[in-house]
Structures are given as C-alpha cells and as structure tokens.
Amino acid sequence: MQQSSTQSPNRDATWTFSDGHAGNVRQASALAAALGREARDWTLEARAPWRWCAPRRLPGSRHAFGPGFSEALAHGPAVLPGLAIGCGRQAALATRLLRRHGVASVQILDPRIAPRHWDLVIAPAHDGLQGRNVITLLGSLHPVDDLWLASARRDFPALGELPGPRTAVLVGGRSAHASFDTATFETLFTRVADRVQTEGGSVLATASRRTPPAVVARMRERLGWLPGVIWSGDHDGPNPYPGLLGWADRIVCTADSVNMLSEACATEMPVFAAGIEQVEGRPRRFVDSLLSRGRLRPLDPLMAPYPVEPLREAARVAAEVAARLGL
C-alpha cells in the first residue's frame, strides 16, 4: 500500500547511480564512503529515447530505467533514500527525478544542463562549471588515501618483495581528447626499460580497457623481461592495480585519463606523464593544473624523485556536501 506523501524518505539510506562504467562507479562510491554512508548501488541501463536525452526530462521519464526504478518512485517515501548520489549523464536523470520526490540529490560531473535541477553538483575545476550549488574539485573523486594504500599493500604482499625502486606503469589509450600514436607508447616503454635496466628495480605494469591489443603486446615485449608483473586482463589473475599504487616508488602513466592521474597523484610518490602534447580539451586543462602545482612532471629519461604533496579531494568535498545538506 502506498504511503502518505507527507512521509519523508529514509534519511539514513543512500543510493548511488551510474551507467556501470568503472570511472563513474568509482566516483559515486568514493563520495558515499567519504560521507561514511553505506550505499545501495544502482547500475542504470536507460531505454530509448531517454538514453539519448538524459538528463533532460521527457514524458514518462520515470520508466527510463526499467520497472525496478519506476516502482521505487511509485512507492515514494516508503522505500526512497535520504540521499542519492549519481555520476554521469544517465545517472543525472535518475538523481533529478528522485529530487522531485524529496530525496537530497548530488550529481557528480557536469550534467550539461543547469545545476539548479539538483541539490548539489560536484564538478572538476577543468569543466569550468559555476553556480551557487556547485562544488568544484581538482581531478576526480576516488578512495585513495593512506588507509586505502595500506590495505592495498596488505592485499598484494608479493609486490612488496620485488626489488626497488618499483616503477608502476599505468597505460591507457586513445580517446576523444587523446590522440596517442605508436611513438607515444614506444617512448614510455623505452624510457622505463632503460631506467630500470640502468638502476635496477622492477616494473609493475597494467593496461586499461582502452589499451589497444597491439600496445599490450608491445608492453609485454619491452617490459616483460624485467623483474616485476604485467597485467592486462583477468587471464593474468586478480587485478593488482591497488597493489601497484600501494607499492610503487614512482608512477609513470599516459596522460589521457583524469581518473587515473587523480589516483596516481593521490599517492606520496612522484608521477610522470607520457603523451601530454597529444592530449587536449578538459583533460589537458587538468594535466596543466597538475604541472603548474608541481604534482606532475612530464616523463623524462631520469625520472628523478621530487617533493610530493598527495592530491586528495574526497574528504574535503564530502565535508562540504555534509555541511550543505545537513547530513
């Protein structure tokens, strides 16, 4: 039986929403965790035409994500949470709809329409979004802090037994804003291999879903003979990415991913980026901000240590969200 419309949502409950893409899932979950709130995670599969138009509302928008979501809206405060956190354009429609039912709605990333449709919008500074209810941050939200890194070292102790210095290598791929070519990756692999061969140590390398198979093969050819690990998929065993960050003495990565750079720069280790000149648009503005702050350096043959201040925004952003929403 439907509850009275005067009933309030459960203020202690939190739902997170994303399209299932790893970067969006990670940001929504990171904010919920930083707020100290356990969350129910929703993976949205929007139907046409809402998939194309989100977060704009069309007639029947409550049915955009299938019966589970529409039934939750129909039951109203009886089942709805006190807080909804979304990341990405599809999630922005869900959090917008929930706000109309009295749920405090926080949207991560620029929704590309007026921020007034949400209680709060959290956007990276390089997006240039402004508004009374907009909270900006440098980079992206993520869980990487001292406790997370300590847990990573505990979960992947074998990486700590590899000889130092340990060079973590995080390889992405081409995107709408990154026009990497073969030379970009070849330079990265050559400089890492030469450095490790000269000074000793080991390599902790991983590829992303966007890394072309030919680049993965070349990474194995150029770095696989050195002490260390190479991971490019489930066939290589459990993903050691947390352990790579936890045990690294320095980090080398391609400059295409704001999420990857944000997490690398949250460690206490030097970070060197390859392919900076091939990156443009919003990701390039983020890279330039890291360079100007001295937190990131272009990849060079020596990869010498430099003073580091970890880039960690989740706690600050969560504190501001809690204060503004009275959580």
WOBELSUL-V600314 format. One record per residue. RES is the residue in one letter. SS is DSSP state (H for helix, E for strand, - for the rest). NEAR is the number of other C-alpha atoms within 8 Angstrom. Layout:
BEGIN
RES_SS_NEAR / RES_SS_NEAR
END
This chain:
BEGIN
M_-_2 / Q_-_7 / Q_-_9 / S_-_5 / S_-_7 / T_-_4 / Q_-_8 / S_-_8 / P_-_13 / N_E_11 / R_E_9 / D_E_8 / A_E_12 / T_E_15 / W_E_12 / T_E_14 / F_E_17 / S_E_16 / D_-_12 / G_-_8 / H_-_7 / A_H_6 / G_H_7 / N_H_12 / V_H_13 / R_H_11 / Q_H_13 / A_H_16 / S_H_10 / A_H_12 / L_H_13 / A_H_14 / A_H_10 / A_H_11 / L_-_10 / G_-_6 / R_-_10 / E_-_8 / A_E_10 / R_E_7 / D_E_7 / W_E_8 / T_E_8 / L_-_11 / E_-_7 / A_-_10 / R_-_9 / A_-_7 / P_-_6 / W_H_14 / R_H_10 / W_H_6 / C_H_8 / A_-_11 / P_-_14 / R_-_8 / R_-_9 / L_-_6 / P_-_4 / G_-_6 / S_H_8 / R_H_9 / H_H_9 / A_-_12 / F_-_12 / G_-_10 / P_H_7 / G_H_7 / F_H_10 / S_H_12 / E_H_8 / A_H_10 / L_H_11 / A_H_7 / H_H_11 / G_H_13 / P_H_13 / A_H_10 / V_-_9 / L_-_13 / P_E_14 / G_E_13 / L_E_13 / A_E_15 / I_E_16 / G_E_16 / C_E_16 / G_-_13 / R_H_9 / Q_H_14 / A_H_15 / A_H_14 / L_H_12 / A_H_11 / T_H_16 / R_H_12 / L_H_9 / L_H_13 / R_H_12 / R_-_7 / H_-_9 / G_-_9 / V_-_13 / A_E_11 / S_E_15 / V_E_14 / Q_E_17 / I_E_14 / L_-_10 / D_-_11 / P_-_12 / R_-_4 / I_-_7 / A_-_6 / P_H_11 / R_H_6 / H_H_6 / W_-_12 / D_-_10 / L_E_12 / V_E_14 / I_E_13 / A_E_13 / P_E_12 / A_H_11 / H_H_10 / D_H_8 / G_-_6 / L_-_9 / Q_-_5 / G_-_6 / R_-_4 / N_-_9 / V_E_12 / I_E_9 / T_E_9 / L_E_11 / L_-_9 / G_-_12 / S_-_11 / L_-_13 / H_-_12 / P_-_10 / V_-_11 / D_-_9 / D_H_6 / L_H_7 / W_H_9 / L_H_14 / A_H_9 / S_H_8 / A_H_12 / R_H_14 / R_H_7 / D_H_7 / F_-_10 / P_H_8 / A_H_6 / L_H_11 / G_H_9 / E_-_6 / L_-_11 / P_-_10 / G_-_8 / P_-_10 / R_E_14 / T_E_14 / A_E_14 / V_E_11 / L_E_13 / V_E_11 / G_-_14 / G_-_12 / R_-_11 / S_E_7 / A_-_5 / H_-_11 / A_E_12 / S_-_9 / F_-_11 / D_-_6 / T_H_7 / A_H_7 / T_H_10 / F_H_11 / E_H_8 / T_H_9 / L_H_10 / F_H_11 / T_H_9 / R_H_10 / V_H_11 / A_H_11 / D_H_9 / R_H_11 / V_H_12 / Q_H_9 / T_H_6 / E_H_6 / G_-_10 / G_-_13 / S_E_14 / V_E_15 / L_E_13 / A_E_13 / T_E_11 / A_E_13 / S_-_10 / R_-_5 / R_-_8 / T_-_12 / P_-_7 / P_H_6 / A_H_6 / V_H_10 / V_H_11 / A_H_8 / R_H_8 / M_H_10 / R_H_10 / E_H_8 / R_H_10 / L_H_12 / G_-_11 / W_-_7 / L_-_10 / P_-_10 / G_E_11 / V_E_8 / I_E_12 / W_E_11 / S_-_10 / G_-_8 / D_H_7 / H_H_5 / D_H_9 / G_-_7 / P_-_5 / N_-_9 / P_-_8 / Y_H_7 / P_H_10 / G_H_13 / L_H_12 / L_H_13 / G_H_11 / W_H_10 / A_-_13 / D_-_11 / R_E_12 / I_E_15 / V_E_13 / C_E_13 / T_E_13 / A_-_14 / D_-_14 / S_-_9 / V_H_11 / N_H_11 / M_H_8 / L_H_11 / S_H_13 / E_H_10 / A_H_10 / C_-_14 / A_-_11 / T_-_13 / E_-_8 / M_-_10 / P_E_14 / V_E_13 / F_E_13 / A_E_13 / A_E_14 / G_-_11 / I_H_12 / E_H_5 / Q_H_8 / V_E_13 / E_-_10 / G_H_7 / R_H_9 / P_H_13 / R_H_10 / R_H_10 / F_H_13 / V_H_11 / D_H_8 / S_H_8 / L_H_10 / L_H_10 / S_H_7 / R_H_7 / G_-_7 / R_-_14 / L_-_13 / R_E_9 / P_E_8 / L_-_10 / D_-_7 / P_-_8 / L_-_5 / M_-_7 / A_-_4 / P_-_6 / Y_-_5 / P_-_5 / V_-_8 / E_-_6 / P_-_9 / L_-_9 / R_-_8 / E_-_10 / A_H_12 / A_H_9 / R_H_7 / V_H_10 / A_H_11 / A_H_9 / E_H_8 / V_H_9 / A_H_10 / A_H_8 / R_H_6 / L_H_7 / G_-_5 / L_-_4
END
